């Protein structure tokens, strides 16, 4: 009988960064290698199942040879790591791979001594950026590997030629933290030479403001939520030229939407925030700027530059392909801890 490997995480739906990342890693890498899923999102979908899910978690931890943990909060990470130590001892923490989500793991460890010690004891921590890895090493956590927030290249789309009007797109959660206020300001100040389409779930507290914005600007089109776990996302994004991502969200790591933009053959304007500079090389693959209006106007005025950025962004897609990191990922389920 083959050893059982377990992937504990949150899987679609709903479609958020954590669930999309888990789903793609499982589908593209782990699904053919005797890895079983334990979906903690079940606790959100059906809260009355929480006791059952907890008992199932205990059982699966007892029998699993290797465990991947892909959850979105430090609280869940601490609970699962604590359970593993109680059930199977400190030594068995070495069979755990922590799939880090977002860009705050090093900051969380700095503020929580218990969590810091737990991270030192696990087998491998997969972080999304070099900056996060450096932050953890300062704290004495050296059991890390940098694996960006990857995507499949199936369905990839080469850049299209730019037309008279530059086609901008926003493809993320619609809220102030992700920079929607900056986009509203840009639309009110740039009067011509572009179009703007918006995709994403509207956060409830932002809904009234966003609907008023759409009502005042009928030229801006809202398309609802798009399923980013399918290759169709690339053909959808390929009809545009530039992704707008003026985020100020504190948990930002390697945004999946920026990876999708590369594979879709479009460039991006991003804020100088967290690790965006690692994802989008300024002036080569896109524009890193906290002045969204100026950056948008620059590309509206210079179509040659825009085409160069689109081409270079597309060439960089291999940095974020699941195939590029598949061998490293599979090592996580080949450990033997006696």
Secondary structure, DSSP 8 states (H G I E B T S, - for coil): ----EEEEE--SSS--HHHHHHHHHIIIIITTTTEEEEETTHHHH-GGGHHHHHHHHHHHHHH-SEEEEE-S-HHHHHHHHHHHHHHH-GGGGGGEEEE--SS-HHHHHHH-HHHHHHHHHSSEEEES-HHHHHHHHHTT---EEE----B--TT--------SSEEEEEES-BSTTTTHHHHHHHHHH--SSEEEEEES-B-GGGHHHHHHHHHH-TTSEE-----TTSTHHHHHHHT-SEEEE----TT-SS-HHHHHHHHTT-EEEE-S-TTHHHHS-BTTTEEE-S-HHHHHHHHHH-HHHHHHHHHHHHHGGGGGBHHHHHHHHHGGGS----
